[in-house]
Amino acid sequence: MLVRMTTNADADGAPQSPQQPELPPQSRPERPESEAKPQPRRRAPAGAAVLREDVTEAIRAAVFGELAAVGYARMSIEGIARRAGVGKTAVYRRWRSKLHLVLDLVSAIAVQGLPAPDTGTLEGDLRLLYEVTSRALRHPVASQVIPDLQAEAARNPEIAEALQKALREGQAGVANGIVEAARVRGEIRADVDGELALDLMSGPLYWRAVVIRGPKPPKGYLESLTRATAAALRAL
C-alpha cells in the first residue's frame, strides 16, 4: 500500500523535509519539567515567495546559452527553463517575459563593467584594457549574443536603449578612469575631450568584433593599437 506524505516547498518547487507523524499521547517520551520548551519555528508570511539565488543564476546562464544557440527571435521561456533544469513557473516568477529577462541581463552588464586598469602609465592601462576587452569579445557566447542583440535593437527600442546603456556605460566608466589617471600624471591635456577619448579607445575592437566580425587580431595588433591610441589621446 502506498503512503502519501505531505511536504513543504519553496517558491521554486524545491521539496523540504517531510513532516513527521505525531505520536499518540501514550507513546510520547516524558520531558523533564526543567527542560526548556522548544521555540516555535518562525514561518514566512502566507503568500511570500522564496526565490532561490542558485535557481536565478541557472536561469541567467541559460539565457546566454539560448541566445548564443538560437538567437533572441527564436528564444523561448520553455527553452530557457529546459536548459536551466527548472520549470517555466520559476522563470515567470522572476521575469514577465523573455524581453524583460534579456533587458534585465543586458542592463546588469553596465553595472558590472570591466576592471579598471591601474598600471601607472597611459600605454600600460590601454594595453591591459585591450587585452581584457579582446578576450571578452572573442568569447563564443559574446561573439554570438552581441551581434544578435544589435540586430534586434534595430526593431525594438527597449532593447536598443538597454544595449546602448550596457555597452556604453560599461566602457565609459573604465575609459574615464584611464583618462583621469593620465590627466593626473600629466600624460594628456587637462581639457581633453572625454567623449572623443571614449570613441578612440573603444571603437576599434568593437568595430572588429561586432561590425566586420573578424577573427582573432593578428600578432602585434594590440601593441600597435595601444601606441596609436595613446598618441591620439596625447594629440587631443
ROSE-4610 file (N, C-alpha, C; in Angstrom, 1 decimal, always signed):
// ROSE-4610
residu = [M/M/M/L/L/L/V/V/V/R/R/R/M/M/M/T/T/T/T/T/T/N/N/N/A/A/A/D/D/D/A/A/A/D/D/D/G/G/G/A/A/A/P/P/P/Q/Q/Q/S/S/S/P/P/P/Q/Q/Q/Q/Q/Q/P/P/P/E/E/E/L/L/L/P/P/P/P/P/P/Q/Q/Q/S/S/S/R/R/R/P/P/P/E/E/E/R/R/R/P/P/P/E/E/E/S/S/S/E/E/E/A/A/A/K/K/K/P/P/P/Q/Q/Q/P/P/P/R/R/R/R/R/R/R/R/R/A/A/A/P/P/P/A/A/A/G/G/G/A/A/A/A/A/A/V/V/V/L/L/L/R/R/R/E/E/E/D/D/D/V/V/V/T/T/T/E/E/E/A/A/A/I/I/I/R/R/R/A/A/A/A/A/A/V/V/V/F/F/F/G/G/G/E/E/E/L/L/L/A/A/A/A/A/A/V/V/V/G/G/G/Y/Y/Y/A/A/A/R/R/R/M/M/M/S/S/S/I/I/I/E/E/E/G/G/G/I/I/I/A/A/A/R/R/R/R/R/R/A/A/A/G/G/G/V/V/V/G/G/G/K/K/K/T/T/T/A/A/A/V/V/V/Y/Y/Y/R/R/R/R/R/R/W/W/W/R/R/R/S/S/S/K/K/K/L/L/L/H/H/H/L/L/L/V/V/V/L/L/L/D/D/D/L/L/L/V/V/V/S/S/S/A/A/A/I/I/I/A/A/A/V/V/V/Q/Q/Q/G/G/G/L/L/L/P/P/P/A/A/A/P/P/P/D/D/D/T/T/T/G/G/G/T/T/T/L/L/L/E/E/E/G/G/G/D/D/D/L/L/L/R/R/R/L/L/L/L/L/L/Y/Y/Y/E/E/E/V/V/V/T/T/T/S/S/S/R/R/R/A/A/A/L/L/L/R/R/R/H/H/H/P/P/P/V/V/V/A/A/A/S/S/S/Q/Q/Q/V/V/V/I/I/I/P/P/P/D/D/D/L/L/L/Q/Q/Q/A/A/A/E/E/E/A/A/A/A/A/A/R/R/R/N/N/N/P/P/P/E/E/E/I/I/I/A/A/A/E/E/E/A/A/A/L/L/L/Q/Q/Q/K/K/K/A/A/A/L/L/L/R/R/R/E/E/E/G/G/G/Q/Q/Q/A/A/A/G/G/G/V/V/V/A/A/A/N/N/N/G/G/G/I/I/I/V/V/V/E/E/E/A/A/A/A/A/A/R/R/R/V/V/V/R/R/R/G/G/G/E/E/E/I/I/I/R/R/R/A/A/A/D/D/D/V/V/V/D/D/D/G/G/G/E/E/E/L/L/L/A/A/A/L/L/L/D/D/D/L/L/L/M/M/M/S/S/S/G/G/G/P/P/P/L/L/L/Y/Y/Y/W/W/W/R/R/R/A/A/A/V/V/V/V/V/V/I/I/I/R/R/R/G/G/G/P/P/P/K/K/K/P/P/P/P/P/P/K/K/K/G/G/G/Y/Y/Y/L/L/L/E/E/E/S/S/S/L/L/L/T/T/T/R/R/R/A/A/A/T/T/T/A/A/A/A/A/A/A/A/A/L/L/L/R/R/R/A/A/A/L/L/L]
num = [1/1/1/2/2/2/3/3/3/4/4/4/5/5/5/6/6/6/7/7/7/8/8/8/9/9/9/10/10/10/11/11/11/12/12/12/13/13/13/14/14/14/15/15/15/16/16/16/17/17/17/18/18/18/19/19/19/20/20/20/21/21/21/22/22/22/23/23/23/24/24/24/25/25/25/26/26/26/27/27/27/28/28/28/29/29/29/30/30/30/31/31/31/32/32/32/33/33/33/34/34/34/35/35/35/36/36/36/37/37/37/38/38/38/39/39/39/40/40/40/41/41/41/42/42/42/43/43/43/44/44/44/45/45/45/46/46/46/47/47/47/48/48/48/49/49/49/50/50/50/51/51/51/52/52/52/53/53/53/54/54/54/55/55/55/56/56/56/57/57/57/58/58/58/59/59/59/60/60/60/61/61/61/62/62/62/63/63/63/64/64/64/65/65/65/66/66/66/67/67/67/68/68/68/69/69/69/70/70/70/71/71/71/72/72/72/73/73/73/74/74/74/75/75/75/76/76/76/77/77/77/78/78/78/79/79/79/80/80/80/81/81/81/82/82/82/83/83/83/84/84/84/85/85/85/86/86/86/87/87/87/88/88/88/89/89/89/90/90/90/91/91/91/92/92/92/93/93/93/94/94/94/95/95/95/96/96/96/97/97/97/98/98/98/99/99/99/100/100/100/101/101/101/102/102/102/103/103/103/104/104/104/105/105/105/106/106/106/107/107/107/108/108/108/109/109/109/110/110/110/111/111/111/112/112/112/113/113/113/114/114/114/115/115/115/116/116/116/117/117/117/118/118/118/119/119/119/120/120/120/121/121/121/122/122/122/123/123/123/124/124/124/125/125/125/126/126/126/127/127/127/128/128/128/129/129/129/130/130/130/131/131/131/132/132/132/133/133/133/134/134/134/135/135/135/136/136/136/137/137/137/138/138/138/139/139/139/140/140/140/141/141/141/142/142/142/143/143/143/144/144/144/145/145/145/146/146/146/147/147/147/148/148/148/149/149/149/150/150/150/151/151/151/152/152/152/153/153/153/154/154/154/155/155/155/156/156/156/157/157/157/158/158/158/159/159/159/160/160/160/161/161/161/162/162/162/163/163/163/164/164/164/165/165/165/166/166/166/167/167/167/168/168/168/169/169/169/170/170/170/171/171/171/172/172/172/173/173/173/174/174/174/175/175/175/176/176/176/177/177/177/178/178/178/179/179/179/180/180/180/181/181/181/182/182/182/183/183/183/184/184/184/185/185/185/186/186/186/187/187/187/188/188/188/189/189/189/190/190/190/191/191/191/192/192/192/193/193/193/194/194/194/195/195/195/196/196/196/197/197/197/198/198/198/199/199/199/200/200/200/201/201/201/202/202/202/203/203/203/204/204/204/205/205/205/206/206/206/207/207/207/208/208/208/209/209/209/210/210/210/211/211/211/212/212/212/213/213/213/214/214/214/215/215/215/216/216/216/217/217/217/218/218/218/219/219/219/220/220/220/221/221/221/222/222/222/223/223/223/224/224/224/225/225/225/226/226/226/227/227/227/228/228/228/229/229/229/230/230/230/231/231/231/232/232/232/233/233/233/234/234/234/235/235/235/236/236/236]
x = [+0.9/+0.0/+0.9/+0.6/+1.3/+0.9/+1.9/+1.6/+1.9/+1.0/+1.3/+1.7/+2.9/+3.5/+3.4/+3.1/+2.9/+4.3/+4.6/+5.9/+5.6/+6.6/+6.6/+7.5/+7.3/+8.2/+8.4/+9.5/+9.8/+9.1/+9.4/+8.7/+9.1/+10.3/+10.8/+10.5/+9.7/+9.3/+10.2/+11.2/+12.2/+11.6/+11.5/+10.9/+11.7/+11.1/+11.8/+11.5/+12.0/+11.9/+10.4/+10.0/+8.7/+8.3/+7.0/+6.5/+6.5/+6.9/+6.9/+5.5/+5.0/+3.7/+3.8/+2.7/+2.6/+2.4/+3.1/+2.9/+1.7/+1.0/-0.1/+0.4/-0.5/-0.1/+0.7/+0.2/+0.8/+2.2/+2.6/+3.9/+4.9/+4.5/+5.4/+6.3/+7.6/+8.6/+8.3/+8.5/+8.3/+9.4/+9.1/+10.1/+10.2/+11.5/+11.7/+11.1/+10.6/+10.0/+11.0/+12.3/+13.3/+13.8/+13.4/+13.9/+13.1/+13.8/+13.1/+12.3/+11.2/+10.3/+10.9/+10.9/+11.5/+10.6/+11.3/+10.6/+10.0/+8.8/+8.1/+8.9/+8.9/+9.6/+8.9/+9.7/+9.1/+8.8/+7.6/+7.2/+7.1/+7.4/+7.3/+5.8/+5.5/+4.2/+3.5/+2.2/+1.5/+1.6/+1.9/+1.9/+3.3/+4.3/+5.6/+6.4/+7.0/+7.8/+9.2/+9.8/+11.2/+11.9/+12.6/+13.3/+14.8/+15.1/+16.5/+17.4/+18.6/+19.6/+20.2/+20.4/+21.0/+20.2/+18.8/+17.9/+18.0/+18.0/+18.1/+19.4/+20.5/+21.7/+21.7/+21.1/+21.0/+20.1/+19.1/+18.3/+19.0/+19.8/+20.6/+21.6/+22.3/+23.2/+22.5/+21.3/+20.6/+20.2/+19.9/+19.5/+20.7/+21.9/+23.0/+23.3/+23.1/+23.2/+22.2/+21.0/+19.9/+20.1/+20.5/+20.8/+21.9/+22.9/+24.0/+23.6/+22.7/+22.3/+21.3/+20.2/+19.1/+18.8/+19.4/+19.1/+17.9/+17.7/+16.6/+15.2/+15.1/+13.8/+13.3/+14.1/+13.7/+13.7/+14.3/+14.4/+13.1/+12.8/+11.5/+11.7/+10.7/+10.8/+10.9/+10.2/+10.3/+11.8/+12.4/+13.8/+14.8/+14.5/+15.3/+15.2/+13.9/+13.6/+14.2/+14.1/+14.7/+16.2/+16.9/+18.3/+18.8/+18.0/+18.3/+17.9/+17.1/+16.7/+15.6/+14.8/+13.7/+12.4/+11.3/+10.0/+9.8/+8.9/+8.6/+8.1/+7.4/+7.0/+8.1/+9.2/+10.4/+10.9/+10.8/+11.2/+10.2/+8.9/+7.9/+7.8/+8.2/+8.2/+9.2/+10.2/+11.3/+11.1/+10.7/+10.5/+9.2/+8.6/+7.2/+7.3/+8.4/+8.6/+10.0/+10.3/+11.7/+12.3/+11.5/+12.0/+12.5/+11.7/+12.1/+13.3/+13.4/+14.6/+15.8/+15.8/+17.0/+17.4/+16.4/+16.7/+17.3/+16.9/+17.5/+18.9/+19.2/+20.6/+21.5/+21.0/+21.8/+22.2/+21.2/+21.4/+22.4/+22.4/+23.3/+24.8/+25.0/+26.4/+26.9/+26.1/+26.6/+27.0/+26.3/+26.7/+28.0/+28.2/+29.4/+30.6/+30.5/+31.5/+32.8/+33.9/+35.2/+36.1/+37.1/+38.0/+38.8/+39.0/+39.7/+41.2/+42.0/+43.4/+44.1/+45.2/+46.0/+47.4/+48.1/+49.4/+50.4/+50.0/+50.9/+51.2/+50.9/+51.1/+49.9/+49.8/+48.7/+48.7/+49.9/+50.0/+49.8/+50.3/+50.1/+48.6/+47.9/+46.4/+45.7/+46.0/+45.4/+45.6/+46.8/+47.2/+46.4/+46.3/+45.5/+44.0/+43.5/+42.1/+41.9/+42.7/+42.5/+42.6/+43.5/+43.7/+42.4/+41.8/+40.6/+39.4/+39.3/+38.2/+38.2/+39.4/+39.5/+39.2/+39.6/+39.2/+37.7/+37.1/+35.7/+34.9/+35.3/+34.5/+34.7/+35.8/+36.0/+35.4/+34.8/+34.2/+33.0/+32.9/+31.8/+30.4/+30.1/+28.8/+28.7/+29.6/+29.6/+29.6/+30.4/+30.5/+29.2/+28.3/+27.0/+25.9/+26.0/+24.9/+24.9/+26.1/+26.1/+25.6/+26.1/+25.6/+24.1/+23.6/+22.2/+21.4/+21.8/+21.0/+21.1/+22.3/+22.4/+21.4/+21.2/+20.2/+18.8/+18.5/+17.2/+16.9/+18.0/+17.8/+17.3/+17.6/+17.0/+15.5/+14.9/+13.5/+12.8/+13.6/+13.0/+13.7/+13.0/+13.6/+14.0/+13.3/+13.7/+15.0/+15.2/+16.5/+17.6/+17.3/+18.3/+18.8/+17.9/+18.2/+19.0/+18.6/+19.3/+20.7/+20.8/+22.1/+23.1/+22.6/+23.4/+23.9/+23.0/+23.4/+24.5/+24.2/+25.2/+26.6/+26.6/+27.9/+28.6/+27.8/+28.5/+28.9/+28.0/+28.3/+29.4/+29.4/+30.4/+31.8/+31.9/+33.2/+33.5/+32.5/+32.7/+33.3/+32.9/+33.4/+34.9/+35.3/+36.7/+37.5/+37.0/+37.7/+37.9/+36.9/+37.0/+38.1/+38.2/+39.2/+40.6/+40.8/+42.1/+42.5/+41.5/+41.8/+42.1/+41.3/+41.5/+42.9/+43.3/+44.6/+45.7/+45.5/+46.5/+46.6/+45.5/+45.5/+46.3/+46.1/+46.8/+48.3/+48.7/+50.1/+50.7/+49.9/+50.4/+50.7/+50.1/+50.4/+49.5/+48.4/+47.5/+47.0/+46.4/+46.0/+44.9/+44.8/+43.7/+42.3/+42.3/+41.0/+40.6/+41.2/+40.9/+39.4/+38.9/+37.5/+37.2/+36.4/+36.2/+35.4/+34.4/+33.6/+34.5/+35.3/+36.2/+37.2/+37.7/+38.6/+38.0/+36.7/+36.0/+35.9/+35.5/+35.4/+36.7/+37.8/+39.1/+39.5/+39.2/+39.6/+38.8/+37.5/+36.6/+36.2/+36.3/+35.8/+36.5/+37.8/+38.5/+38.1/+38.1/+37.9/+36.4/+35.5/+34.1/+33.8/+34.5/+34.4/+34.7/+35.9/+36.3/+35.4/+34.9/+34.1/+32.7/+32.1/+30.6/+30.3/+31.1/+30.7/+31.3/+32.6/+33.2/+33.3/+33.2/+33.2/+34.5/+35.6/+36.8/+37.3/+38.3/+38.9/+39.8/+40.5/+41.4/+42.4/+42.6/+43.5/+44.9/+45.5/+46.9/+47.9/+49.0/+50.1/+50.6/+50.7/+51.2/+50.1/+48.9/+47.8/+47.5/+47.4/+47.0/+48.1/+49.4/+50.5/+50.4/+50.2/+50.1/+48.9/+47.8/+46.6/+46.8/+47.5/+47.8/+48.7/+49.7/+50.6/+49.8/+49.0/+48.3/+47.2/+46.5/+45.5/+46.2/+47.3/+47.9/+48.4/+49.0/+49.4/+48.2/+47.1/+45.9/+45.4/+45.4/+44.9/+45.8/+47.1/+48.0/+47.9/+47.4/+47.2/+45.9/+45.0/+43.7/+43.8]
y = [-1.2/+0.0/+1.2/+2.2/+3.4/+4.4/+5.1/+6.1/+7.4/+8.4/+9.7/+10.6/+11.2/+12.0/+13.5/+14.4/+15.8/+16.4/+17.3/+18.0/+19.5/+20.3/+21.7/+22.0/+23.1/+23.5/+25.0/+25.4/+26.9/+27.4/+28.6/+29.2/+28.6/+27.9/+27.3/+25.8/+25.3/+23.9/+23.0/+23.4/+22.5/+21.9/+20.6/+20.0/+20.1/+20.3/+20.3/+19.0/+18.9/+17.7/+17.3/+16.0/+15.6/+15.8/+16.1/+16.3/+14.9/+14.8/+13.5/+13.3/+12.1/+11.8/+12.1/+12.5/+12.8/+11.5/+11.3/+10.1/+10.3/+9.1/+9.2/+9.6/+10.1/+10.6/+9.6/+8.3/+7.3/+6.9/+7.2/+6.9/+8.0/+9.2/+10.3/+10.1/+10.3/+10.3/+11.4/+11.1/+12.1/+13.1/+14.4/+15.5/+16.1/+16.2/+16.7/+18.2/+18.5/+19.8/+20.9/+20.6/+21.6/+21.9/+21.0/+21.2/+22.3/+23.2/+24.3/+23.8/+24.4/+24.1/+24.7/+23.9/+24.5/+25.6/+26.6/+27.8/+27.4/+27.9/+27.6/+28.1/+27.4/+27.8/+29.0/+30.0/+31.2/+30.9/+31.1/+30.8/+32.0/+31.9/+33.1/+33.4/+34.7/+35.1/+34.4/+34.2/+33.4/+34.2/+33.4/+34.0/+34.6/+34.6/+35.1/+34.2/+34.7/+33.8/+33.8/+32.6/+32.5/+32.1/+33.1/+32.8/+32.4/+31.2/+30.7/+31.4/+31.8/+32.5/+31.5/+30.3/+29.3/+29.1/+29.1/+28.9/+30.1/+31.3/+32.6/+32.6/+32.2/+32.2/+31.1/+30.0/+29.0/+29.5/+30.2/+30.8/+31.8/+32.7/+33.7/+33.1/+32.0/+31.3/+30.7/+30.2/+29.5/+30.5/+31.7/+32.8/+33.0/+33.2/+33.5/+32.3/+31.1/+29.9/+29.8/+30.1/+30.1/+31.2/+32.4/+33.5/+33.1/+32.5/+32.0/+30.9/+30.0/+28.9/+29.2/+29.9/+30.1/+31.6/+32.5/+33.9/+34.4/+35.7/+36.3/+35.9/+36.0/+35.8/+34.4/+33.4/+32.0/+31.6/+32.4/+32.0/+32.0/+31.0/+30.9/+30.6/+30.9/+30.6/+29.1/+28.4/+26.9/+26.4/+27.0/+26.6/+27.0/+28.2/+28.7/+27.8/+27.5/+26.6/+25.2/+24.7/+23.3/+23.4/+24.4/+24.5/+24.7/+25.4/+25.7/+24.6/+23.6/+22.5/+22.9/+23.9/+24.3/+24.3/+24.6/+24.7/+26.1/+26.3/+27.6/+28.6/+28.1/+29.0/+29.6/+28.9/+29.5/+30.7/+30.7/+31.8/+33.0/+32.6/+33.7/+34.3/+33.7/+34.3/+35.5/+35.4/+36.4/+37.5/+37.1/+38.0/+37.7/+38.8/+38.7/+38.1/+38.3/+37.8/+37.7/+37.1/+37.0/+38.4/+39.3/+40.7/+41.3/+41.2/+41.7/+41.0/+39.7/+38.9/+39.4/+39.5/+40.0/+41.4/+42.3/+43.6/+43.7/+42.9/+42.8/+42.4/+41.3/+40.8/+41.8/+42.4/+43.4/+44.6/+45.0/+46.2/+45.9/+44.6/+44.3/+44.3/+44.2/+44.3/+45.7/+46.7/+48.1/+48.3/+47.6/+47.7/+47.0/+45.8/+45.1/+45.7/+46.1/+46.8/+46.0/+46.6/+46.0/+46.4/+45.6/+46.0/+47.2/+48.2/+49.4/+49.2/+49.3/+49.1/+50.2/+49.8/+50.8/+50.4/+50.5/+50.1/+51.2/+52.5/+53.6/+54.4/+53.9/+54.6/+54.5/+55.5/+55.5/+54.3/+54.0/+52.9/+51.6/+51.5/+50.2/+50.0/+51.1/+50.9/+50.6/+51.2/+50.9/+49.5/+49.0/+47.7/+46.6/+46.8/+45.9/+45.9/+47.1/+47.3/+46.5/+46.6/+46.0/+44.5/+44.0/+42.5/+42.0/+42.6/+42.1/+42.2/+43.3/+43.5/+42.6/+42.4/+41.5/+40.1/+39.6/+38.2/+38.1/+39.1/+39.1/+39.1/+39.9/+39.9/+38.7/+38.0/+36.7/+35.5/+35.7/+34.6/+34.1/+32.7/+32.2/+32.8/+32.9/+33.5/+34.9/+35.7/+37.2/+37.4/+36.6/+36.8/+36.5/+35.7/+35.4/+36.3/+36.6/+37.3/+38.8/+39.5/+40.9/+41.2/+40.6/+40.9/+40.6/+39.6/+39.2/+40.3/+40.8/+41.8/+43.1/+43.4/+44.6/+44.6/+43.5/+43.4/+43.5/+42.9/+43.0/+44.4/+45.1/+46.5/+47.4/+47.1/+47.9/+47.8/+46.8/+46.6/+46.8/+46.9/+47.0/+48.1/+49.3/+50.4/+50.1/+49.2/+48.9/+48.2/+47.2/+46.5/+47.5/+48.3/+49.3/+50.2/+50.7/+51.5/+50.8/+49.6/+48.8/+48.4/+48.0/+47.6/+48.7/+49.9/+51.1/+51.4/+51.4/+51.7/+50.7/+49.5/+48.4/+48.6/+48.7/+48.7/+50.1/+51.2/+52.5/+52.8/+52.5/+52.9/+51.9/+50.7/+49.8/+50.2/+50.7/+51.1/+52.5/+53.4/+54.8/+54.8/+54.0/+54.0/+53.7/+52.7/+52.3/+53.4/+53.8/+54.8/+56.1/+56.6/+57.8/+57.7/+56.5/+56.2/+56.3/+55.7/+55.8/+57.2/+57.9/+59.3/+60.2/+60.0/+60.8/+60.5/+59.3/+58.9/+59.5/+59.5/+60.1/+61.6/+62.2/+63.7/+64.0/+63.2/+63.5/+63.3/+62.3/+62.1/+63.1/+63.9/+64.8/+64.3/+63.1/+62.4/+63.0/+63.5/+64.2/+65.5/+66.3/+67.6/+67.5/+68.5/+68.6/+68.8/+69.4/+69.7/+68.8/+67.6/+66.6/+66.3/+66.1/+65.8/+64.4/+64.2/+62.9/+62.0/+62.6/+61.8/+61.3/+62.2/+61.8/+60.7/+60.9/+59.9/+58.5/+58.5/+57.2/+56.6/+57.4/+56.8/+56.2/+57.0/+56.5/+55.2/+55.1/+53.9/+52.7/+52.9/+51.7/+51.3/+52.2/+52.0/+50.8/+50.7/+49.8/+48.3/+47.9/+46.5/+46.1/+47.1/+46.8/+46.8/+47.6/+47.5/+46.2/+45.6/+44.3/+43.2/+43.3/+42.2/+42.2/+43.4/+43.5/+43.8/+44.6/+45.0/+44.1/+44.0/+43.1/+41.6/+41.4/+40.1/+39.3/+40.0/+39.4/+38.4/+37.6/+36.6/+37.3/+36.5/+37.0/+38.0/+39.1/+40.1/+39.5/+39.9/+39.4/+39.7/+39.0/+39.2/+40.6/+41.3/+42.6/+43.7/+43.3/+44.3/+45.1/+44.4/+45.1/+46.1/+45.7/+46.6/+47.9/+47.7/+48.8/+49.7/+49.0/+49.8/+50.6/+50.1/+50.8/+52.0/+51.9/+53.0/+54.1/+53.7/+54.6/+55.4/+54.7/+55.3/+56.3/+55.9/+56.8/+58.0/+57.9/+59.1/+60.0/+59.4/+60.2/+60.9/+60.3/+60.9/+62.1/+61.9/+63.0/+64.2/+63.9/+64.9/+65.7/+65.2/+65.9/+67.2]
z = [+0.0/+0.0/+0.0/-0.9/-1.0/+0.1/+0.7/+1.8/+1.2/+1.2/+0.7/+1.8/+1.7/+2.7/+2.3/+3.2/+2.9/+3.0/+2.0/+2.0/+1.9/+2.3/+2.1/+0.9/+0.2/-0.9/-0.9/-1.4/-1.6/-2.8/-3.2/-4.4/-5.7/-5.7/-6.9/-7.0/-6.0/-6.0/-5.4/-4.7/-4.1/-2.8/-2.7/-1.6/-0.3/+0.8/+2.1/+2.8/+4.1/+4.8/+5.0/+4.9/+5.1/+6.6/+6.8/+8.2/+8.9/+10.1/+10.8/+11.5/+11.4/+12.0/+13.5/+14.1/+15.5/+16.3/+17.4/+18.2/+19.1/+19.3/+20.3/+21.7/+22.5/+23.8/+24.6/+24.6/+25.5/+25.0/+23.7/+23.1/+23.3/+23.7/+23.7/+24.9/+24.7/+25.9/+26.8/+28.1/+29.1/+29.1/+29.2/+29.2/+30.6/+31.1/+32.4/+32.4/+33.6/+33.8/+33.6/+34.0/+33.9/+32.5/+31.5/+30.2/+29.5/+28.9/+28.3/+27.1/+26.9/+25.8/+24.5/+23.4/+22.2/+21.6/+21.0/+20.5/+19.2/+19.0/+17.7/+16.5/+15.4/+14.2/+13.6/+13.2/+12.6/+11.1/+10.7/+9.3/+8.5/+7.2/+6.3/+6.2/+6.0/+5.8/+4.7/+4.9/+3.8/+2.5/+1.5/+0.1/-0.2/+0.7/+0.5/-0.4/-1.5/-2.4/-1.9/-1.9/-1.6/-2.8/-3.5/-4.7/-4.5/-4.8/-4.6/-5.6/-5.0/-5.8/-6.8/-6.4/-7.4/-8.6/-8.4/-9.5/-10.4/-9.8/-10.6/-11.4/-10.9/-11.6/-12.7/-12.5/-13.5/-14.7/-14.4/-15.5/-16.3/-15.6/-16.3/-17.2/-16.7/-17.6/-18.8/-18.5/-19.6/-20.7/-20.3/-21.2/-22.2/-21.7/-22.5/-23.5/-22.9/-23.7/-24.9/-24.6/-25.6/-26.6/-26.2/-27.1/-28.1/-27.6/-28.5/-29.4/-28.9/-29.7/-30.8/-30.4/-31.3/-31.6/-30.9/-31.1/-30.4/-30.3/-29.5/-30.1/-31.4/-32.0/-31.8/-31.8/-31.6/-30.1/-29.3/-27.9/-27.2/-26.4/-25.7/-24.2/-23.4/-22.0/-21.8/-22.6/-22.5/-22.7/-23.7/-23.9/-22.8/-22.3/-21.2/-20.0/-19.6/-18.5/-18.6/-19.8/-20.1/-19.9/-20.5/-20.4/-18.9/-18.1/-16.7/-15.8/-16.3/-15.5/-14.5/-14.8/-13.9/-14.7/-14.0/-14.6/-15.1/-16.0/-16.6/-15.5/-14.5/-13.5/-12.7/-12.6/-11.9/-12.7/-14.0/-14.8/-14.7/-14.8/-14.8/-13.4/-12.3/-11.0/-11.0/-11.8/-11.8/-12.9/-14.1/-15.2/-15.9/-16.4/-17.0/-18.4/-19.1/-20.5/-20.8/-22.0/-22.4/-22.6/-23.1/-23.3/-22.0/-20.9/-19.6/-19.1/-19.3/-18.9/-19.5/-20.9/-21.6/-21.2/-21.1/-20.7/-19.3/-18.4/-17.1/-17.1/-17.9/-18.0/-18.7/-19.8/-20.5/-19.7/-18.9/-18.0/-16.9/-16.5/-15.4/-15.9/-17.2/-17.7/-17.5/-17.6/-17.3/-15.9/-15.0/-13.6/-13.3/-13.8/-13.6/-14.2/-15.5/-16.2/-16.3/-16.7/-16.8/-15.7/-15.4/-14.3/-14.8/-13.9/-14.2/-14.1/-15.2/-15.2/-14.3/-13.7/-12.9/-12.9/-14.1/-14.3/-14.0/-14.0/-13.7/-14.9/-16.1/-17.4/-18.3/-19.2/-20.1/-21.1/-21.6/-22.5/-21.8/-20.6/-19.8/-19.6/-19.2/-19.0/-20.2/-21.3/-22.6/-23.0/-22.9/-23.3/-22.5/-21.2/-20.4/-20.7/-20.9/-21.3/-22.6/-23.6/-24.9/-24.8/-23.9/-23.7/-23.1/-22.1/-21.4/-22.4/-23.1/-24.0/-25.1/-25.7/-26.8/-26.5/-25.3/-24.9/-24.7/-24.0/-23.8/-25.1/-26.0/-27.3/-28.1/-27.9/-28.7/-28.0/-26.8/-26.2/-27.0/-27.2/-28.1/-27.8/-26.5/-26.2/-26.6/-26.2/-26.6/-28.1/-28.8/-30.2/-31.0/-30.3/-30.9/-30.4/-29.1/-28.5/-28.8/-28.8/-29.1/-30.5/-31.5/-32.9/-33.0/-32.4/-32.5/-31.8/-30.6/-29.9/-30.6/-31.3/-32.1/-33.2/-33.9/-34.9/-34.4/-33.2/-32.6/-32.2/-31.8/-31.3/-32.4/-33.6/-34.7/-34.8/-34.3/-34.3/-33.0/-31.9/-30.6/-29.8/-29.6/-29.0/-27.5/-26.8/-25.5/-25.4/-26.3/-26.4/-26.8/-27.7/-28.2/-27.0/-26.2/-25.1/-24.1/-23.7/-22.7/-23.2/-24.5/-25.0/-25.1/-25.6/-25.6/-24.2/-23.3/-21.9/-21.4/-21.6/-21.1/-21.7/-23.1/-23.7/-23.5/-23.6/-23.5/-22.0/-21.1/-19.7/-19.2/-19.6/-19.1/-19.6/-20.8/-21.4/-20.8/-20.7/-20.3/-18.9/-18.0/-16.6/-16.6/-17.4/-17.4/-18.2/-19.3/-20.1/-19.4/-18.7/-17.9/-16.8/-16.2/-15.2/-15.8/-17.0/-17.6/-18.0/-18.5/-18.9/-17.7/-16.7/-15.5/-14.9/-14.8/-14.3/-15.1/-16.5/-17.4/-17.2/-16.9/-16.7/-15.4/-14.4/-13.1/-13.3/-14.1/-14.3/-15.3/-15.9/-16.9/-18.3/-18.6/-19.8/-21.0/-20.6/-21.6/-21.1/-22.0/-21.6/-20.6/-19.7/-18.7/-19.3/-20.5/-21.1/-22.2/-22.2/-23.2/-23.3/-24.6/-24.8/-24.4/-23.3/-22.8/-23.8/-24.5/-25.4/-26.6/-27.1/-28.2/-27.7/-26.5/-26.0/-25.9/-25.4/-25.3/-26.7/-27.7/-29.1/-29.6/-29.3/-29.8/-29.1/-27.8/-27.0/-27.3/-27.4/-27.5/-28.9/-29.9/-31.2/-32.0/-32.0/-32.9/-32.6/-31.4/-31.1/-31.3/-31.0/-31.3/-32.8/-33.5/-35.0/-35.5/-35.0/-35.5/-35.0/-33.8/-33.2/-33.7/-33.7/-34.0/-35.4/-36.1/-37.4/-38.5/-38.5/-39.5/-39.0/-37.7/-37.1/-37.5/-37.4/-37.9/-36.9/-37.3/-36.4/-35.3/-34.6/-33.5/-34.2/-33.5/-34.1/-34.3/-35.4/-35.8/-34.7/-34.7/-33.7/-33.8/-32.7/-32.7/-32.8/-33.1/-33.4/-32.1/-31.0/-29.7/-29.3/-29.5/-29.2/-30.1/-31.4/-32.4/-32.0/-31.7/-31.4/-30.1/-29.1/-27.9/-28.2/-29.0/-29.3/-30.0/-31.0/-31.8/-31.0/-30.1/-29.3/-28.3/-27.7/-26.7/-27.4/-28.6/-29.4/-29.8/-30.1/-30.5/-29.2/-28.1/-26.9/-26.5/-26.7/-26.4/-27.3/-28.5/-29.5/-29.4/-28.6/-28.5/-27.8]
